[in-house]
Amino acid sequence: MIALDEDALICDFAETYHIYDYRGLPAANAATLAAGLRGNSRIRMKMQGIVNDPPVVWILALIADRVGKLFSNNLTSITDMMTGGSGKKEKQAMAFDSGEDYEAARKRLLEGV
């Protein structure tokens, strides 16, 4: 945790345990306290790849993306913007009524027609 972001760990220790100098603790105690930090602490979120956004923000963004897809297919995904993703739309799944329909679509894709 220290190697990942020492400042975040210091802030979490100060906020959670009111410890402002973790280096004064025995290593085993500091490790125990670090392991006891809640899941939405700064260091835990950074370990999970979440950049300064609490999980509630991600949930709201996912809801907005899903609702937006109901009304428009041309919306840029909010979650893509939050992660710095490409914003490219994923290919939609295709359904076929018969084997012949499948083979015709497969042929069009393979031949580039």
N, C-alpha and C positions, 0 to 999 in steps of 0.2 A: 504494500500500500504506500509506503514511504517513497519508493522509487517511482511510483506512478504520479503522485501529486502530493507532496509533503504539505503544501499550503492548505489543501482541502482537508487533509487529515488533522492538521492543527486547528482549523476552524471547527471541524466536527467534534474534536475533543473539548474545545472551549465551550461550544454550544451545549453539548450533551452532558459532559462531566464537570465543567468549570475547571478544567485542567489547562493551564496556559503554557506549560513547559513539560511536554511528554517525555523529554530526554532525561528528566530527573527521576523518572519511574524505572523500576527494574524492567528489563526487556519482556519477561513473561507477563507482568501486569499490563504493560502497554499493549502487548499482543492480545491479551484477553479482552481489554477494553475496546480495541479496534474490532475484534470479532463480534462484539456486542452492539456495534453501531446499527441503527435501524436501516432498513432497506432503501429509504429515500434520503440517506445522508449523502453529502457531496461526494465522498470518496467511493461509496457503493454505486452511485449512479454513474460515476466516471468509469468504474470497473465494468459496468454493463454497457458502456458505450453511449450513454445518454448524456448529451452535452447541455448542462444547466437547465434542463426542462424537467419539471416533475412529471411523474407518470400520468397525472390528471390531464396535463396539456396534451400528451400523446393520445389519450383516450378521446378527448374532445376533437382532436384533429382527425382521428380515424372515423369518428361519427360524421364529421363534416364531409369527409371524402366519400363515405358511403351514401349519404343523403344527396350530395352533389351528383353522384353517378345516376341517381334515379331521374334527375331532371335534365342532365346534359352530359354528353360523352366527351365534350371538348375541354373540360375543366382540368387545370393543373392540380395535381395531388398536393395537398398541404403537407402531408408526411414526407413526400419527396423533397419539398422545399426545405423542411426542417432538417433533413439528413443530408442535404446537398446532392440529392439524387438527380438523375438525368431528367426526370419528369416525363420520360417517354411512356406512352401507354403500353400496357401489356397486351399481347395478342389474346383475342377472345377465343374461347373454346367453340368448336364447331360441332353441330349435331346433324345426323343424317337419318333419313327415314328408311333407307334401304342400302344394301351392299352396293348396288349400282351407283347410287348417289355418292357414296364414299369413294368408289373407284374413279368416278368422273372428277371429283374434287382433287383426289390424289394426283391424277394425271395432269390436271391444270397446274397444280403446284410444282410438280416435277419438271414439267415442260416449260414453265414460266409463261403460260398463256393467260 
